[in-house]
Every structure is written in structure tokens, then in C-alpha cells.
């Protein structure tokens, strides 16, 4: 996440689910042992950053996401999404 609270770059969509340049916001975490384990990958760097991510995953009982994140992310998560907890997708329904 960037300091201003964004988790994606501008112009997100089907081609760039994290937006243009959005991958750069997350590069620091991809090589961590705990992140790789959560995504069913082996290896990775151990250390303080990995420990913090591991603790964050351990304390999550459910994931709440918006419909847009779900729609853009689901095609990339594959058959075994990385959440491993119940996921609730919020949708907006206009009032009649």
C-alpha cells in the first residue's frame, strides 16, 4: 500500500489489475518466505518483514473486499486463491 492508501496504480482494469505500475507497490513482499508460503510457493527470504506478514496472515479470520477487487483479481488467483479464509465480496446495490 502506498502512503496515501492506494493498493493499485492508475488505470486499473482487466489488462492491469493492479493498475499501471501497480506491481511496484507490492514488489517488496513477493520475495518474502511468508508471502510465498501463503501463495503455495517455496523458498523466500526470512526475517523481520516476513515475520510481520506471517503474523498478519495468522490473525485474519476473513477477507472483505469490494466487487471491483474481486472482478479484477479472480482471473489471476487460479484454482487455489491465496486467502485460505472465508472471503466476503461487497457489492453496491442502488436503493429503489
Secondary structure, DSSP 8 states (H G I E B T S, - for coil): --TTS-SS-BS-SSS-TT-BTGGGGTHHHHTBHHHHHHTT----B-SHHHHHHHHHHHT-SEEEEEHHHHHHHHHHHTTS-S--SEEEEE------
